[in-house]
Amino acid sequence: MKHIGRLHVLTDTQLQNRFSHVELTDMAIRGGADAVQFRQKNGSTRGMIETACHMMDLCSRAGVKLIINDRLDIAIASNADGVHLGQDDFPIPLARKLLGDHRIIGGSAGNIEEAMKCVDEGADYIGFGPIYPTGSKDDAGPARGIEAMKHVIKTINCPVIAIGGVSSENVPEIIGSGAYGIAVISAVCCMEDPVTATRKLKEALYCGTDIG
């Protein structure tokens, strides 16, 4: 299995504007994230490429995976480690042809049918959610809940990354239900100290075990 990371921090400059994508990347890495996802819905393509290249430089030096949300062109141009695609984004099979077998492709799913479709099309992991209510994504839809995620995990042979309303308090429940990892936006980006927030999530994720 590819190393996809277990603690994914999605950078965001719409929910907050104190920190840039690059600054959030640095802080997430210092807090212990092993995957960073560049998430920007608007802006010039040239500017997004420049930002992604800066993020990739930080991530590659730290041994952290950089995944680009939605934008396959940005992933290719920045030589990122992979791309995360929603149900209505660039088709996973075509993305695989362009990226090759060595790069990571994640797929978003909100139910078992969408999860199975992502797996059948060749996704390396499933971002499932929202698990809990969340205001971080306008298109997130209603909370799916732990039981729905458990059903997906039991049904598909693919790592599941839980997203949506994830916090250090509910991480043990998520991991105890069989999820491979977690993805967060506001739980890091909107916190007063993103480094400490990331560290707390990592501690919850590994439940006090030796995490290096």
N, C-alpha and C positions, 0 to 999 in steps of 0.2 A: 504494500500500500504506500502511496505517496505521502510524504510528510506535509500535511495540510495545516498543521497547527491546531491547538485546542483552545486557545484564547484569542479570538479575533476581535480587534478593535476597529470599528468603522469610523473614519475621520469625517467630520461634518462641520461646515461653516455657516449653515443656515440656522440651526438650533442655537448656536452660539457664535459670537464673532470676536471673542477675546484671543483665540488661538488660530493660527493658520493650519492647513493640512500638514505641512512639514513640521511645525512645532508639536502638533498632536502626535505625529509619528514618532518623533524623538521621545516624547513623554511616555507614550505607550510602550516603546522599547525599554526605556529605563524602568518602567513598572513591571516588566516581565511578560508582555504579550509576545506570542510567537507567530502571530499573523496580523498584518495590518491591511485594511481594505480601504481604498481610496473611493469615497462616495461623493460625487458632485454632479448635480442634475443640470446645472446651467453654467454658462461661461464659454469663452472661446476655446476651440480645440487646441490651438497653439499654446495657450496658457495652461491648459490641463496637462498637456504633454510635458511642459517644463516642470510643473509641480510634481507630476508622477516620476519624472527622472530624478528629482531631488529626493523624493521619498524612497525610490529604489536604491539610491546611493546609501542612504541611512540603513535601510533594511538589509541590503546585501552585506554591508560591513558588520552587522550585528547577527547575521545568520537567521533573520526573520523573513517570513514570506510576505511579499507584497501582491495583493490581489486587487484588480480593478473592477469596480462595480459597473455593470452594464456595458461599458465602452470597450469593445474588443479592439478598436483602432488605437485607443490610448494604451492598452495592454501591450500591443505589438510594438508601438513606437517607443515605449519606455523600457522594453525588454522585461516587463514585470513577470512575476512567477506564475500568474494566472489571471483568470477572469471569473466573475460571478454573474450569472445570467438569470433574469426573471423569466416567468412563463411567456411573456410577450416580447422578450428581448431577442437578440441574435440567436438563431437556432444552434443548439449544442453540437449536433453533428457537423455543421459547417464550421463552427468555431474550432472544433477538434482538427479539422483538415488544415485550417490556417495556423493554429498554434502548435500542432504536433502532439505526439503522445507524452512528451516529458513534462508539459506544463499542466497546471491545475485548472480544472473547470468545475465550478460549483453551480448548483441549480437551486432556485427557490421553489419551495412547495408549501402549500397550506392544507393539503389533504393527501390521502394515500394514493389517489389516482395521479396527482401531479408528481408525487415523489417517485412512483414507479416509472412514469414517463421520463423523468430526468435520468434515472438509473439506466433504463433501456437505451437512452440516447448517448450514454457514455459519461455521465457526470462522475467526478471523483468524490464528491460529497454533496449532501443535501442540507441546505439552510432551511430548517423547518420552523414555521411560526406564523403569527406571533403566539408564543406559548402563554403569555400573560398580556393583559391590556397594555397598550403602549401608545404614546403620542408622538413618537420619534419619526414614524413613517405615515404619510398621509394615505397611502394605498395599502396599509397593512391588513385591514379587515378585522373581523372579530377574533378574540382570543381563542386559540384551538384547545389549549389545556394540556395537562400532562398525559392524560389517558390517550388522547389522539396521537401524541408523540410516541408513546409506548407502542401503540399499534403499528406505526410506521417503522419503528426500530426493529420490531419482531418480524416484519414482513419483508423488508428490503435488506439486501446484503451490501450496505454502503454506510459510511460514517455519517451520523446526523449531528449537525451543529444547531443548537437551539438559539433562537433569536426572538426578541419581543418581550419587553418588560423584565429582562434578566437583571438581577442584582446580586450582590454578595450574599444576601440573606436567602435567596431561593436557589442559588447554584447547587447546594448539596442535594436538594430534591431533584433537580434536573439531571445531575450526573448519576444519582442513585436510580434514576429511571432508565438509564442505559445510554444517554446521549454521549457522543464522543467529545463534544466540546460546546463552547458558548460563543455567541457574537453579541457585542454591545455597541450602542451608539451613545445615548445620553448618559448612561451609567459611568462613562469616562469623560466624554467631551464636555458635558455640562456640569461637571463637578468642579469645585473650587481648586482642587489639586488633582489633576488627571494622573499623575505618577502614583500617588497614594491610592487613588481609586482603582487603578489597574492592579496594583500590588494586592489589594484586598480581594479582588476578584480571583487572582491567581491563587492566593492562599485558600480561598473557599473552594476553588476548583480541585485542588490537590488535597484538601481536607487534612492539612497538617503533616503530610508525608514529606519526605526529602525532595525538594524541588530545585535544588541547586542554587 
